[in-house]
Amino acid sequence: MTFLFSCTKETKKKTIASKAQNTFIIKGHCSKKIEAKYLFLIDADKNKVDSIKIEQHSFTLRGKINESKLFYLQLNKNDKKHPFILENTNYSVLINSNDAMILGGSLNEEFFSYKRKKRMQQKQLSVFYEQFSYKDISLKN
C-alpha cells in the first residue's frame, strides 16, 4: 500500500495566516520618579483612543486595530507624546517623562531604525558644520 501526500501553496498560506496575531498587547513600565496614574493611547489626529491605569509603575493595554497606523503613548502628567506604529502584535515599553523605548512590531522597528539613523546623521552634520564656520569661507571673484 502506498500513500502520497502533497502540500499546496494554499495550505501554507492558511498556516501562516493562522499564526498572525489579531490583537495588540502593550506591556510596560514607567520610571519610579514619575507620578503618572494613567497611560493614554492617542491616534494620529491627537484623539485619546484608550487609557490604562498605571499600577506599581506597570501597565498592560490590550486592543485590536484594523490596520497598522501611527499612534502615540502619553503619560497623564506629561505633555510629551511618544510616537510608534501600532500593529496587532506584542509591544514592550519603557517610558519616562522625556523619552520612551517602544519595542515590537515589524513596522515600528523600521520606524525606530529610521529615527535612529536620522539622529545619527544630524549629529554628524552638526559636527561637520562646527568644523567650518561661515567666517572661514570667503567668496572671491
N, C-alpha and C positions, 0 to 999 in steps of 0.2 A: 504494500500500500504506500502510495506517495502523496505527500501534501505539499502544495505550493502556496507560499504567502507572498503578498505584494503590498507595498506601501506607496500610496499615491501622494502627489503634492497636496491634494485637498486634505488628506488626513493630517499631514504635517502642519498645515495652516491651522486646522482646528486645534491641534495640540498646543501650538504657540499661542493662539488666541485665548485658550482656556487658562493659560498661565498668567495672562495680563491681569493686573490688579484694577478693580473698578472703583476704588475709594482711595482717599489720601489720609495719611496719618502724620501729623506733625508733633513730634515729641521733642521737648527741650527743657532747658534750664536757663534761668536768668541770674545775673550776679546777685550775691547776697547783699551787696551795698544798695540795691535798688528796692524801693518800697512799692513796687508795682503790684496792683491787685488783679489786673486783667491784661490779657494779650488780645489785640484786635487783629482780625484778618480784613484787609482793606483791598478793594478792587482798583483797577487802573483809573477809574473815574473818581477815586478818593472816597467811595462809599464804604461804610463799615458793613461787612457782609456777615461776620460771625465774631464771637468772642469766647474766651475761656478764662475761668478764674484760675489764677496762679496760686498754688498751694505748696508751701515749703519750697519755694523758688523753682517749682517744676510745673509743667503743663503738658497736656495731650489734647490736640484738636483733631477731630475726625470729620470727614465730609466726602462729598462726591461732586465732581465737576464734569461737564460735558466735553470740554476741550481745554487744552493747555493754554494758560493765559498769565499775564503779568499780574502779580499781587504784591502786597506789602504786609509786613508784620510791624506792629507798633505797640509799645507799652503805654499804659494809660497816662503816666505822668511824663511821658517823653514825646515831644513833637516829631522826632526823627522817625521816618518811615523807612524800613529796610526792604528793598525790592528783591523779588525772586520769581521764578517761573513755576507756577503751581501745576502739577500733573497728578493723576491718580496713582500715587506711589508713596513710599515712606520717606520722611524727612527727619533729620536730626538738627537741632538748633541750639546754639549758644548765643545769648543776647545780653548786651549791657546797654547803658544809656546812649553810647555813641556808635556802637558797631554791632554787627551780628554775623555769625558764621552759620550759613544755612546749607546743609549738605543733603543731597538726594535729588533724584530726577535727572534724566539724561539732558534735557533742555536746560535745566537750571545749572547743571555742571558746566555746560558750554557757555552759558551766560556769565557765570563767575570766572571762568577761564578767560573770557574776553575782557572782563573788567580788570582782572589782574594784569594782563598783558598791556592794556591801555594805561594803567597806573605806572607800570614799569617804563613804558615809552615816555610818558610825561616826565618822570623823574630824570630819565636820560636826556631829554630835551632841555630841562631846566639846568642840568649840569653843563650841557653844551653852551647854552646861552650865557651862563655865568662866566664861562671862559672868554667869551667875546662880548665886549660891550660896544655900544654904538660909538662911543668916542674913539675906540680903537680903529674904527673903519673910516677912512677918508675917501671921498669921491674926488678923483682927479679927472679933468677933461683932457 
